[in-house]
Every structure is written in structure tokens, then in C-alpha cells.
Amino acid sequence: MLLGYNTNGFAHHRLEDALDVLAHLGFQSVAITLDHHALNPYTPTIARDCADVRGVLERANLAAVVETGARFLLNPYKKHWPTLLAGEKHHRELRWDFLWRSIDVCQLIGARAVSLWSGMADPEASEDACWRRLLDACRWLADRAATAGVRIAFEPEPGMFIDTMPKFAELHRRVDHPHFGLTLDVGHLHCMDETPIALHIERWKDWLWNVHIEDMRRGVHDHLMFGEGDMEFPPILRALTSIGYDGGVHVELSRHSHDAVNTARKAFEFLRRSGFPA
């Protein structure tokens, strides 16, 4: 497995500078959150930008995944809006278009997967309607990813329509596509009291294409610096090693950009001490 970091924790750096810093600190992978300043897929120069970033990744020997959780890229007023479950079709299509473009970015930079989530359920829609909207989107995106030679890694997220591993299992069963797998945030499992975490890692070993890691407290969805929550990390790292996981384990501390370099350094050192393989 590859120790990585999410660029949403470097919000005040140029993307290329963030990649250089992470490589210098010893990280082996990066989760690139597409945003206004980081491979914005609506920028006219996106093809050239992707070529430049691919060159940086290759020179730094960094693997990559593409993350699609930018807060205000699609709407300056409402966080993470619109979603795949929005009530109005034209709103859903905005998210579809963004994810289509994200797949293109993933292919152009040579990344392994595109990570995404469902969004919150539409309060005015039935559960069946939310399922239909999500399934239509996920099947279409998985087909598109297959054509591009990349994969979709879906993340269960507290507070969203797909928030637990049983709901993800149902989604995975119903999408039923070889290019549709899992982004597993181990902090989310702890938050939602879905433990032992190692059991989920073992169950989903054949579909596990992206991992997020941070500290967290049970019952509270707040991404914390390691040592500030109540999680135990050696068993998680042993479980990932035992299944032969070879993807990125990406630190996700999006609220720490004000001290990005020191935070990344401390995270790297903590995970090495906790048993992350050198």
C-alpha cells in the first residue's frame, strides 16, 4: 500500500507545489480534489494542465486518484450542491457533467480511480426515487469509466443517502459493474460504529480501490489530526497489509490547510510509527 495525502488539505498551495511538498515528505500517492485551483475541469486549458500535472506525478513517482468532493466548485452558495440526488433533473445533470469531466481528468493524468459519493437524500423524494436517481448515475458513470480505462470508487459518507456499509453493499449489488468499487474512509466506519474495521477491509478486499484515513471520535463526523480522536490504527494497517492492498491510503484533513506542511509531516510520522510499511 502507498501512503498518501488528499490535496484538500493543501487548499492554499498551488497544486504543483503541493505535489512537490508531499513527494519531498515521503508520500507515495496523492488524492487530488478537483477544485477552482486544482485541475478545475471547466478551465479551457484543462488538457494542458493535466499534461503538466501528469509530468509532475511521474517525476515524483506519485500514484494518484481523483476526488470530487470540492465544497463550492459547482455552486458558490451551497456546499456540495448539486448532487446526484437533486430534485430537478437539470441540477442532477450538472453533477453528472462534472463527474464525466472528472473521469476525463483521471484518464489524462494517469490516475487509478475517481472517488465520489451520493449526496444527501432529497427530502421531497421517496426513498425509491432516490435509489433510481443514484443507480442511473452510477451505472452510467461506471460505463463511462470503463470506456476511459479507469474505475469508480464510491464512498459511503455520514449524513448522506449512502452512509453505511450495508447501504453501500446494496448499492454495489444493484449497480453490478466491474468498474464500480469502494472508497473506504476508516474514520467514517469508526464514527458510524461499524467496527471492527478490519472485517470490512477483508470483506471488500476485491473492490477496495481507495482508502481515506484520519482520526475521529465515535459518533462525531469530524476529521481530526492523529492522536486527537479515539481510533486505533495498527489493526487497520495490519488488515490492509494482510489483504495485499496496493492502492493509496490517503490522509484526509481538509480543515488543516492553514498549517498544511507541518500537518502532513506529522501525519506521515504518526502513520509510520503506527506500522505503515516503509
Buried (B, 14 or more C-beta within 10 A) or exposed (E): BBBBBBBBBBBEBEBBEBBBBBBEBEBBBBBBBBBEBBBBBEEEEBEEBBEBBBEBBEEBEBBBBBBBBBBEBBEEEEEBBBBBBBEEEEBBBBBBEBBBBBBBBBBBBBBBBBBBBBBBBBEEBEEEBBBEBBBEBBBEBBBBBBEBEBBBBBBBBBEBBBBBBEBBBEBBEEBEBEBBBBBBBBBBBBBBEBBEBBEBBBBBBEBBBBBBBBBBBEEEBEBBBBEEBEBEBEBBBEBBBEBEBEBBBBBBBBBBBEEBBEBBBBBBEBBEEBEBEE
